[in-house]
């Protein structure tokens, strides 16, 4: 056999061996953790791309921080929970109410327990509880009736996770509720090895019976106490009629590995996530809600408060409310849009690896470097496309990492082997040219390296501006948190826009304050003038916003601005974990101190001497020689004349881009507070 054919044969055999190893890695203990992590990241990326649309069918009643602040720490007394139940069912007209909490212990007042039991009785209420797999098999509370028992449960047992203990609700609550379901996600395959929830178990085996999940119990109750049928890998809930909008309908739960259901997440979750409407529990108790929002809806009672430990790691957020995970699963089942990670997924992945990787291993030895690279790219694109079609059109979540690893391994191996086997003439040519040019240049020609440049820090003269809301503490005391948030956001948004209009760089927001600078990262010879012009425009915007706030019954807005110029260190700074483009230096500290002087001298803008010396388009009045914290000597501080340089100020005197060391005229002070801003 000729040497070239022999080389191609052994390259094909080695390539097939690599493909076989990658195919075997799809199964069980042979699968490397890196491949699992890559497949999880692919799935998570698709989840993060999903855009939330408000689902009107499900409402989450949130035991949030505000509710805890007004009603006291959790757990609340049973009388309060009974009142909440009455409000949701009687006034709200909810089709079903699911409690993502456990009433496992008795409270001091037995009468309150009786009151809650009465509130739960003869109503569409679903309670939650949890299973455990601890060695001691600790059990507390009263379990509901299983969904499957006897022969049906025994047939399902090999596919289910088996629990050894549970923590359930008190017996009187369990007997009063319409249904109950377990809500913990760690059983089965719901919680992946990285601790992220991507699926929830639908059934769990306990002492020869199969118990349903919280999401499944809520769905069945919503569909009028629907029956459950299992057809292969599809758990179907057939509506039995009732007053709910969904009654008589159908919900579908495709069964994934570990008898779980994949959760279709979208958005960041929580009240601002956009997927579901959140109502504060304290507002429901006080009747401060639109009750029509609850009519014939699925209502889930849960919490987004960090202190109640029901925030879970998901593909879209590391702090995702657990109750919204259940809501997402219910919504997906009602829409028949749940995706499936079947038990056969590893086998499907292995077949794809063998077919595509094997074809590539046989073809590449006959191709050159360019052809091998193109063939590998086509193979990878084929795998990606097929996987995407299976995900979007067939609803299947299939592994991809091992197949791509096979393509990469076979492609790289053939490129390296081809370089050794068929690249002698090319290397000989390079050695020949090495006699005429430097070895370093030859090496660069052979490797075709890429270079990267890091952002470098440097010392530069910049103008720094600090703007801070005056009397913010008093404003915050008088406003509700949501109104205060909108108030601050409106201020920061407009100030940022003005800074950008004048060529500035916003460094950071510091609570109710904003810090900016001019002269970096793009050089700006007129940075001092641009900063002063921005400050004047900012004050004009503040006056406009303040008038608008007052008209809306909100507190008036007043802002102090300090400006200073000096040599500072600017660049990409920070730690290995977090970095930012920022400035540091004594000039920065002085700018912050000058902003504080605006309150002492009752002027909206205070400018440092260095800034005044570099301005060419603005006139100034000397305000005082002021003592600032951290400095042994006093500094000269100034206020800008609202009129541009070369025009007449409000006193009728022509301004010039220089300092007039006189007391600031009263009319200039008034102009700074009330007049309009000049342009740059």
Wavefront OBJ file of the C-alpha trace (Angstrom):
o trace
v 0.000 0.000 0.000
v 1.427 3.400 -0.970
v 2.524 5.594 1.963
v -0.164 8.221 1.271
v -2.976 5.645 1.308
v -1.531 4.027 4.425
v -1.482 7.425 6.118
v -5.097 8.075 5.178
v -6.177 4.657 6.427
v -4.675 4.981 9.882
v -6.010 8.539 10.161
v -9.509 7.238 9.341
v -9.188 4.456 11.926
v -8.021 6.849 14.617
v -10.852 9.229 13.708
v -13.419 6.436 14.040
v -11.962 5.537 17.440
v -12.370 9.142 18.585
v -15.984 9.139 17.381
v -16.675 5.895 19.230
v -15.228 7.336 22.442
v -17.421 10.444 22.152
v -20.504 8.326 21.438
v -19.802 6.166 24.494
v -19.443 9.344 26.570
v -23.179 9.978 26.101
v -24.009 7.216 28.559
v -23.976 7.067 32.350
v -20.762 7.264 34.282
v -18.703 7.477 31.108
v -19.971 10.980 30.398
v -17.448 13.659 31.419
v -18.663 16.531 33.550
v -17.465 19.046 30.981
v -19.784 17.656 28.306
v -22.702 17.722 30.734
v -21.911 21.329 31.606
v -21.811 22.309 27.913
v -25.184 20.696 27.245
v -26.665 22.448 30.260
v -25.274 25.782 29.101
v -26.778 25.292 25.640
v -30.197 24.642 27.164
v -29.835 27.552 29.586
v -28.899 29.907 26.766
v -32.087 29.051 24.922
v -34.103 29.676 28.080
v -32.477 33.073 28.531
v -33.395 34.035 24.963
v -37.111 33.454 25.619
v -39.030 36.720 25.965
v -41.765 36.788 28.629
v -45.376 37.576 27.725
v -47.874 38.214 30.518
v -49.968 35.117 31.225
v -53.335 36.328 32.542
v -54.414 32.855 33.675
v -52.059 32.698 36.649
v -51.671 35.272 39.423
v -49.041 35.057 42.157
v -49.938 36.429 45.570
v -46.557 37.380 46.933
v -45.585 37.280 50.597
v -43.012 39.940 49.829
v -40.805 42.146 51.982
v -43.524 44.772 52.228
v -46.041 42.192 53.422
v -43.629 40.960 56.066
v -42.934 44.527 57.131
v -46.625 45.286 57.589
v -47.901 41.920 58.843
v -44.942 40.662 60.823
v -42.440 37.915 60.226
v -43.333 34.540 58.815
v -45.150 32.324 59.686
v -48.250 34.450 60.001
v -51.001 33.465 62.397
v -53.665 31.143 61.069
v -56.357 33.813 61.354
v -54.432 35.925 58.837
v -54.062 32.964 56.469
v -57.778 32.216 56.812
v -58.559 35.834 55.947
v -56.257 35.626 52.933
v -58.001 32.443 51.773
v -61.430 34.028 52.164
v -60.344 37.096 50.217
v -58.947 35.070 47.316
v -61.904 32.713 46.992
v -64.886 34.833 48.028
v -63.927 38.333 46.890
v -61.474 37.383 44.182
v -63.372 34.395 42.785
v -60.192 32.413 42.119
v -60.703 29.131 40.264
v -58.057 27.447 42.388
v -55.725 28.656 45.132
v -52.420 26.845 45.630
v -50.331 27.442 48.754
v -46.614 27.004 48.102
v -46.133 26.763 51.872
v -46.560 24.071 54.532
v -48.788 24.356 57.583
v -46.871 21.703 59.476
v -46.990 22.917 63.079
v -49.707 23.920 65.460
v -49.837 27.477 66.642
v -50.628 28.705 70.101
v -54.249 29.473 69.316
v -56.163 26.264 68.544
v -59.130 28.384 67.523
v -57.032 29.917 64.762
v -56.237 26.442 63.394
v -59.928 25.660 63.347
v -60.568 28.960 61.581
v -58.075 28.133 58.841
v -59.426 24.614 58.442
v -62.907 26.056 57.910
v -61.536 28.517 55.358
v -59.950 25.653 53.416
v -62.966 23.350 53.534
v -65.173 22.862 50.463
v -63.076 25.237 48.416
v -60.683 24.713 45.476
v -57.581 24.822 47.680
v -54.338 22.964 46.974
v -51.746 22.689 49.737
v -48.050 22.044 49.342
v -45.711 19.729 51.236
v -42.324 18.105 50.682
v -40.758 14.665 50.428
v -37.276 13.808 51.660
v -34.788 11.021 51.098
v -32.900 11.230 54.369
v -31.670 8.024 55.994
v -33.824 8.406 59.096
v -37.040 8.603 57.080
v -38.453 11.340 59.284
v -42.164 11.982 58.683
v -44.466 14.679 60.022
v -47.980 15.788 59.219
v -50.594 13.990 57.156
v -50.090 12.832 53.577
v -52.878 13.196 50.991
v -54.261 10.225 49.127
v -51.809 9.015 46.453
v -52.517 9.635 42.791
v -51.639 6.033 41.895
v -51.747 3.010 44.153
v -51.692 -0.757 43.805
v -50.679 -2.241 40.472
v -50.512 1.131 38.708
v -48.021 2.417 41.296
v -45.935 -0.760 41.059
v -45.661 -0.364 37.281
v -44.478 3.215 37.699
v -42.087 2.514 40.576
v -38.986 1.711 38.447
v -39.241 5.141 36.789
v -39.786 7.164 39.960
v -37.593 8.523 42.689
v -38.343 6.865 46.015
v -38.730 9.001 49.119
v -38.169 7.821 52.686
v -39.788 10.695 54.593
v -41.981 13.744 54.281
v -43.052 16.974 55.912
v -46.756 17.559 55.329
v -49.600 19.678 56.637
v -51.545 19.082 59.830
v -54.293 16.514 59.488
v -57.207 18.931 59.759
v -55.771 21.125 57.030
v -55.028 18.165 54.781
v -58.555 16.799 55.171
v -60.073 20.215 54.458
v -58.077 20.941 51.286
v -59.273 19.833 47.861
v -55.839 18.441 46.948
v -52.162 18.531 47.916
v -48.906 18.117 46.063
v -45.211 18.033 46.903
v -43.232 21.058 45.755
v -39.554 20.302 46.403
v -37.433 20.041 43.242
v -34.410 18.076 44.410
v -35.937 14.666 43.854
v -35.408 12.858 40.568
v -33.620 14.756 37.861
v -35.218 18.124 38.596
v -32.091 19.476 40.216
v -29.068 18.986 37.979
v -25.596 18.420 39.460
v -24.859 22.147 39.260
v -27.781 22.925 41.583
v -29.871 24.672 38.904
v -33.567 23.806 38.568
v -34.489 22.974 34.988
v -37.229 20.423 35.634
v -39.629 19.391 38.388
v -40.610 15.821 39.343
v -44.213 14.950 38.488
v -44.548 11.858 40.698
v -42.635 10.429 43.652
v -42.906 6.915 45.070
v -43.437 6.466 48.808
v -44.238 3.129 50.460
v -45.687 1.532 47.362
v -47.779 4.492 46.196
v -47.191 7.379 43.770
v -47.878 10.964 44.880
v -48.419 13.934 42.594
v -46.488 17.195 42.449
v -47.834 20.593 43.459
v -48.037 21.801 39.840
v -49.886 18.653 38.778
v -52.348 18.936 41.690
v -53.076 22.602 40.918
v -53.589 21.810 37.233
v -55.990 18.957 37.993
v -58.001 21.124 40.371
v -58.131 23.964 37.833
v -59.498 21.529 35.241
v -62.319 20.497 37.560
v -60.696 17.581 39.383
v -59.409 16.115 36.136
v -58.281 12.537 35.709
v -54.688 11.685 34.855
v -53.689 9.265 32.124
v -50.216 8.095 31.196
v -49.682 7.234 27.552
v -46.062 6.309 27.001
v -44.034 9.379 27.903
v -46.990 11.780 28.071
v -48.906 12.485 31.271
v -52.248 13.978 30.222
v -54.765 15.746 32.448
v -58.241 15.557 30.944
v -60.696 18.238 32.152
v -63.757 17.035 34.022
v -65.812 20.244 33.871
v -66.281 22.995 36.408
v -66.523 26.770 36.670
v -62.875 27.503 35.810
v -62.045 28.759 32.361
v -59.806 25.766 31.921
v -62.429 23.255 33.057
v -63.175 20.695 30.432
v -59.821 21.454 28.809
v -56.612 19.482 28.686
v -53.094 19.828 30.001
v -50.114 17.824 28.778
v -46.960 16.995 30.732
v -44.329 15.286 28.521
v -42.355 13.046 30.852
v -38.617 13.641 30.864
v -35.783 11.658 32.429
v -36.437 10.837 36.086
v -40.177 11.265 35.537
v -39.834 15.032 35.529
v -41.253 17.839 33.430
v -39.036 20.520 31.910
v -39.955 24.004 33.171
v -40.370 26.638 30.406
v -38.877 29.722 32.026
v -38.879 33.225 30.537
v -37.667 36.526 31.920
v -35.785 37.199 35.128
v -38.666 36.205 37.362
v -40.262 38.046 40.256
v -42.671 40.997 40.279
v -40.695 42.770 37.552
v -40.125 39.660 35.439
v -43.114 40.217 33.161
v -44.305 36.584 32.923
v -46.957 36.603 35.653
v -48.836 39.262 37.575
v -47.690 39.591 41.199
v -49.989 40.964 43.913
v -48.641 41.767 47.355
v -50.290 39.611 50.029
v -50.773 42.607 52.299
v -52.645 44.427 49.517
v -54.958 41.439 49.099
v -55.635 41.347 52.843
v -56.364 45.074 52.864
v -58.541 44.889 49.743
v -56.259 47.189 47.730
v -56.402 45.095 44.546
v -58.543 44.865 41.445
v -60.511 41.725 42.259
v -61.334 41.141 38.601
v -57.689 40.159 38.112
v -58.331 37.063 40.243
v -61.670 35.989 38.782
v -61.472 32.375 37.506
v -57.684 32.516 37.667
v -55.116 30.130 39.068
v -53.784 31.857 42.183
v -50.514 30.669 43.706
v -49.514 31.947 47.126
v -45.746 32.057 47.569
v -42.896 34.387 48.364
v -40.189 36.414 46.679
v -38.729 37.624 49.990
v -35.060 36.577 50.311
v -35.416 35.807 53.994
v -37.936 32.991 53.412
v -35.435 30.876 51.430
v -37.651 30.118 48.440
v -35.421 31.762 45.840
v -33.967 29.133 43.507
v -31.196 28.990 40.951
v -32.585 28.591 37.429
v -31.183 28.977 33.913
v -32.510 32.557 33.718
v -31.680 33.799 37.223
v -29.808 32.693 40.306
v -32.552 34.126 42.542
v -35.801 32.988 40.934
v -38.962 32.720 43.089
v -39.851 29.073 43.638
v -43.553 29.790 43.271
v -42.981 31.146 39.747
v -41.249 27.909 38.781
v -44.488 26.058 39.541
v -46.487 28.748 37.722
v -44.283 28.382 34.619
v -44.738 24.610 34.585
v -48.531 24.908 34.922
v -48.720 27.497 32.124
v -46.611 25.344 29.816
v -48.770 22.265 30.472
v -51.982 24.173 29.770
v -50.483 25.435 26.488
v -49.099 21.965 25.620
v -45.722 23.611 25.097
v -43.536 21.718 27.539
v -40.323 20.370 26.104
v -39.071 16.895 26.845
v -35.713 15.425 27.782
v -36.527 11.763 27.052
v -34.870 8.766 28.655
v -33.617 7.867 25.176
v -31.776 11.188 24.802
v -28.287 9.679 25.357
v -28.954 7.015 22.692
v -30.203 9.641 20.240
v -27.099 11.718 20.906
v -24.851 8.710 20.402
v -26.484 7.869 17.053
v -26.021 11.458 15.854
v -22.380 11.336 16.942
v -21.730 8.089 15.073
v -23.488 9.176 11.866
v -22.021 12.658 11.509
v -18.695 12.021 13.234
v -18.156 8.731 11.408
v -18.788 10.305 8.003
v -16.379 13.089 8.870
v -13.700 10.646 10.076
v -13.844 8.794 6.751
v -13.866 11.931 4.598
v -11.236 14.149 6.194
v -8.116 12.049 5.440
v -8.661 12.706 1.720
v -9.049 16.461 2.112
v -6.479 19.174 2.482
v -6.325 21.627 5.357
v -8.871 24.037 3.889
v -11.201 21.232 2.860
v -10.941 19.601 6.298
v -11.771 22.863 8.021
v -14.773 23.445 5.749
v -16.034 19.870 6.160
v -15.741 20.140 9.935
v -17.665 23.425 9.879
v -20.417 21.819 7.759
v -20.638 18.864 10.154
v -20.870 21.138 13.189
v -23.518 23.274 11.461
v -25.525 20.151 10.619
v -25.493 19.018 14.237
v -26.432 22.451 15.532
v -29.264 22.800 13.028
v -30.681 19.356 13.722
v -30.545 19.966 17.458
v -32.264 23.343 17.061
v -35.027 21.819 14.917
v -35.592 19.068 17.473
v -35.826 21.704 20.202
v -38.088 24.223 18.457
v -40.282 21.975 16.272
v -40.362 18.650 18.129
v -39.995 19.949 21.684
v -37.045 17.646 22.416
v -34.059 18.589 24.574
v -31.225 16.470 23.207
v -27.511 16.362 24.040
v -25.141 18.046 21.623
v -21.804 18.491 23.371
v -20.461 14.975 22.698
v -21.306 15.197 18.995
v -19.582 18.556 18.673
v -16.636 17.196 20.652
v -16.347 14.349 18.139
v -16.344 16.795 15.219
v -13.759 18.978 16.925
v -11.531 16.050 17.916
v -11.620 14.436 14.464
v -11.081 17.772 12.709
v -8.134 18.800 14.886
v -6.554 15.360 14.674
v -6.696 15.337 10.881
v -5.352 18.883 10.641
v -2.408 18.016 12.881
v -1.801 14.648 11.258
v -2.104 16.172 7.797
v 0.393 18.823 8.724
v 2.933 16.175 9.653
v 2.180 13.826 6.769
v 1.620 16.203 3.884
v 3.161 19.483 4.944
v 6.832 18.673 4.378
v 7.083 20.821 1.249
v 5.468 23.765 3.017
v 7.805 23.431 5.980
v 10.770 23.082 3.618
v 9.789 26.320 1.949
v 9.614 28.007 5.335
v 13.047 26.689 6.209
v 14.337 28.066 2.929
v 12.940 31.500 3.577
v 14.472 31.268 7.004
v 17.834 31.910 5.431
v 16.705 35.337 4.267
v 14.426 36.585 7.055
v 14.534 36.304 10.808
v 13.336 33.064 12.453
v 10.813 35.060 14.435
v 9.169 36.307 11.246
v 9.106 32.815 9.790
v 7.434 31.522 12.916
v 4.803 34.249 12.723
v 4.180 33.450 9.072
v 3.602 29.804 9.976
v 1.352 30.321 12.945
v -0.541 33.467 11.759
v -1.035 34.614 15.368
v -3.594 37.091 16.592
v -2.781 39.871 18.983
v -4.966 41.451 21.638
v -4.611 44.740 23.388
v -5.707 45.321 26.939
v -7.089 48.598 28.129
v -4.256 50.497 29.816
v -4.508 52.954 32.662
v -2.885 56.372 32.474
v -2.618 59.790 34.085
v -4.654 62.457 32.296
v -6.115 65.856 33.009
v -9.890 65.528 33.279
v -12.813 67.530 34.579
v -14.945 65.721 37.138
v -18.562 66.499 38.063
v -20.635 65.349 41.018
v -24.407 65.999 41.144
v -26.443 65.133 44.243
v -30.089 65.630 45.238
v -30.489 67.968 48.192
v -32.606 66.852 51.109
v -32.918 63.349 49.734
v -33.385 61.816 53.180
v -36.475 63.926 53.807
v -37.796 63.092 50.343
v -37.285 59.356 50.910
v -39.119 59.484 54.237
v -42.231 60.938 52.597
v -42.486 58.678 49.536
v -43.482 55.089 48.932
v -40.616 52.860 47.690
v -42.065 52.447 44.207
v -42.715 56.170 43.799
v -39.228 56.935 45.126
v -37.724 54.512 42.636
v -39.482 56.240 39.739
v -38.466 59.638 41.137
v -34.777 58.689 41.264
v -34.859 56.909 37.914
v -36.345 59.961 36.205
v -33.650 62.197 37.706
v -30.734 59.903 36.820
v -32.069 59.261 33.311
v -32.310 62.941 32.430
v -28.984 63.863 34.039
v -27.273 61.060 32.145
v -28.784 62.262 28.874
v -27.456 65.789 29.468
v -23.993 64.468 30.313
v -23.931 62.414 27.131
v -25.157 65.387 25.074
v -22.115 67.359 26.248
v -19.612 64.591 25.569
v -19.188 63.398 29.142
v -18.661 59.909 30.532
v -20.901 58.681 33.335
v -18.636 57.028 35.873
v -21.190 55.706 38.333
v -24.419 56.280 40.213
v -24.013 56.687 43.968
v -27.495 56.342 45.391
v -29.189 59.612 44.469
v -25.965 61.093 43.074
v -24.232 60.833 39.698
v -20.507 61.125 38.960
v -19.195 61.971 35.496
v -16.009 63.168 33.841
v -14.823 64.807 30.606
v -11.638 64.166 28.652
v -11.614 60.349 28.526
v -11.721 57.884 26.937
v -11.785 60.301 23.956
v -9.518 63.328 24.201
v -11.443 66.575 24.705
v -9.346 69.783 24.820
v -12.416 71.753 25.968
v -13.370 69.317 28.735
v -13.677 72.069 31.355
v -16.064 74.180 29.257
v -18.131 71.154 28.325
v -18.481 70.112 31.963
v -19.624 73.609 33.003
v -22.079 73.768 30.098
v -23.452 70.391 31.116
v -23.874 71.563 34.709
v -25.870 74.620 33.589
v -28.054 72.458 31.354
v -28.523 69.956 34.165
v -29.791 72.702 36.464
v -32.196 73.859 33.758
v -33.493 70.300 33.468
v -33.760 70.060 37.248
v -35.975 73.151 37.302
v -38.188 71.695 34.598
v -38.431 68.346 36.357
v -39.102 70.013 39.700
v -42.046 71.933 38.264
v -43.393 68.703 36.797
v -42.930 66.870 40.113
v -44.742 69.590 42.035
v -47.623 69.483 39.558
v -47.920 65.750 40.257
v -47.884 66.268 44.018
v -44.314 65.004 44.430
v -41.534 66.746 46.365
v -39.666 69.519 44.587
v -36.249 68.631 43.177
v -33.106 70.544 44.053
v -29.615 69.456 43.019
v -26.127 70.574 43.979
v -23.287 70.214 41.462
v -19.555 70.335 42.118
v -16.952 70.574 39.314
v -13.167 70.302 39.486
v -10.286 69.752 37.073
v -6.997 67.990 37.694
v -4.617 65.153 36.907
v -6.221 61.807 37.734
v -5.685 58.146 37.047
v -8.154 56.872 34.451
v -8.612 53.422 32.974
v -9.960 49.917 33.405
v -9.645 49.238 37.121
v -10.999 46.773 39.644
v -10.560 43.194 40.742
v -10.454 39.921 38.860
v -14.159 39.531 39.592
v -15.380 42.967 38.582
v -13.829 45.829 36.661
v -14.925 49.264 35.547
v -13.643 52.216 33.551
v -13.230 54.869 36.242
v -11.074 57.697 37.638
v -9.281 58.116 40.939
v -7.224 60.935 42.397
v -7.227 64.019 44.585
v -9.088 66.056 41.956
v -11.971 63.577 42.205
v -12.158 63.977 45.970
v -12.148 67.783 45.688
v -14.978 67.707 43.132
v -17.061 65.728 45.625
v -16.237 68.241 48.389
v -17.236 71.155 46.121
v -20.624 69.580 45.581
v -21.093 69.601 49.348
v -20.332 73.345 49.452
v -23.416 74.081 47.328
v -25.561 73.591 50.421
v -23.331 75.795 52.583
v -23.307 78.716 50.131
v -26.840 78.117 48.820
v -25.856 78.028 45.163
v -26.632 75.223 42.712
v -23.137 74.965 41.164
v -19.675 75.324 42.706
v -16.603 75.224 40.441
v -12.975 74.721 41.427
v -10.199 77.161 40.517
v -8.446 74.733 38.164
v -11.620 74.372 36.098
v -12.072 78.148 35.918
v -8.513 78.598 34.644
v -9.128 76.191 31.761
v -12.515 77.497 30.656
v -12.638 79.657 27.544
v -16.364 79.905 26.976
v -17.732 80.715 30.431
v -17.409 83.547 32.893
v -17.310 83.082 36.643
v -17.765 84.935 39.915
v -15.572 84.132 42.871
v -17.710 82.800 45.673
v -15.306 82.469 48.594
v -12.157 80.959 49.941
v -13.545 77.797 51.458
v -12.124 75.202 53.788
v -12.874 71.656 52.677
v -12.443 68.438 54.583
v -9.080 66.759 54.127
v -7.198 69.965 53.163
v -5.122 72.178 55.421
v -5.419 75.238 53.167
v -8.534 76.938 51.899
v -9.437 76.766 48.224
v -10.967 79.363 45.936
v -14.404 78.396 44.718
v -16.548 79.973 42.017
v -19.971 79.972 40.444
v -20.511 80.158 36.676
v -22.233 83.150 35.144
v -25.381 81.868 33.396
v -24.669 84.124 30.396
v -22.147 82.806 27.836
v -18.779 84.548 27.569
v -18.913 87.710 25.466
v -22.586 88.476 26.250
v -24.069 90.714 28.905
v -24.928 89.111 32.230
v -28.027 89.926 34.237
v -26.255 92.966 35.767
v -25.535 94.424 32.315
v -21.778 93.783 32.511
v -20.051 91.995 29.653
v -18.746 88.606 30.740
v -15.364 87.235 29.765
v -13.797 83.795 30.112
v -12.017 84.905 33.279
v -12.594 85.293 36.988
v -13.993 88.445 38.553
v -13.079 88.237 42.256
v -16.188 89.959 43.585
v -19.180 88.824 45.538
v -21.716 87.017 43.416
v -24.487 89.485 42.527
v -27.948 88.638 43.743
v -29.377 88.650 40.249
v -26.755 86.106 39.133
v -27.717 83.822 42.011
v -31.341 84.120 40.943
v -30.414 83.420 37.340
v -28.561 80.281 38.374
v -31.597 79.093 40.306
v -34.345 80.241 37.969
v -32.977 81.236 34.552
v -32.533 79.138 31.496
v -29.294 77.445 30.551
v -27.082 78.692 27.722
v -25.722 76.346 25.148
v -22.161 75.117 25.003
l 1 2 3 4 5 6 7 8 9 10 11 12 13 14 15 16 17 18 19 20 21 22 23 24 25 26 27 28 29 30 31 32 33 34 35 36 37 38 39 40 41 42 43 44 45 46 47 48 49 50 51 52 53 54 55 56 57 58 59 60 61 62 63 64 65 66 67 68 69 70 71 72 73 74 75 76 77 78 79 80 81 82 83 84 85 86 87 88 89 90 91 92 93 94 95 96 97 98 99 100 101 102 103 104 105 106 107 108 109 110 111 112 113 114 115 116 117 118 119 120 121 122 123 124 125 126 127 128 129 130 131 132 133 134 135 136 137 138 139 140 141 142 143 144 145 146 147 148 149 150 151 152 153 154 155 156 157 158 159 160 161 162 163 164 165 166 167 168 169 170 171 172 173 174 175 176 177 178 179 180 181 182 183 184 185 186 187 188 189 190 191 192 193 194 195 196 197 198 199 200 201 202 203 204 205 206 207 208 209 210 211 212 213 214 215 216 217 218 219 220 221 222 223 224 225 226 227 228 229 230 231 232 233 234 235 236 237 238 239 240 241 242 243 244 245 246 247 248 249 250 251 252 253 254 255 256 257 258 259 260 261 262 263 264 265 266 267 268 269 270 271 272 273 274 275 276 277 278 279 280 281 282 283 284 285 286 287 288 289 290 291 292 293 294 295 296 297 298 299 300 301 302 303 304 305 306 307 308 309 310 311 312 313 314 315 316 317 318 319 320 321 322 323 324 325 326 327 328 329 330 331 332 333 334 335 336 337 338 339 340 341 342 343 344 345 346 347 348 349 350 351 352 353 354 355 356 357 358 359 360 361 362 363 364 365 366 367 368 369 370 371 372 373 374 375 376 377 378 379 380 381 382 383 384 385 386 387 388 389 390 391 392 393 394 395 396 397 398 399 400 401 402 403 404 405 406 407 408 409 410 411 412 413 414 415 416 417 418 419 420 421 422 423 424 425 426 427 428 429 430 431 432 433 434 435 436 437 438 439 440 441 442 443 444 445 446 447 448 449 450 451 452 453 454 455 456 457 458 459 460 461 462 463 464 465 466 467 468 469 470 471 472 473 474 475 476 477 478 479 480 481 482 483 484 485 486 487 488 489 490 491 492 493 494 495 496 497 498 499 500 501 502 503 504 505 506 507 508 509 510 511 512 513 514 515 516 517 518 519 520 521 522 523 524 525 526 527 528 529 530 531 532 533 534 535 536 537 538 539 540 541 542 543 544 545 546 547 548 549 550 551 552 553 554 555 556 557 558 559 560 561 562 563 564 565 566 567 568 569 570 571 572 573 574 575 576 577 578 579 580 581 582 583 584 585 586 587 588 589 590 591 592 593 594 595 596 597 598 599 600 601 602 603 604 605 606 607 608 609 610 611 612 613 614 615 616 617 618 619 620 621 622 623 624 625 626 627 628 629 630 631 632 633 634 635 636 637 638 639 640 641 642 643 644 645 646 647 648 649 650 651 652 653 654 655 656 657 658 659 660 661 662 663 664 665 666 667 668 669 670 671 672 673 674 675 676 677 678 679 680
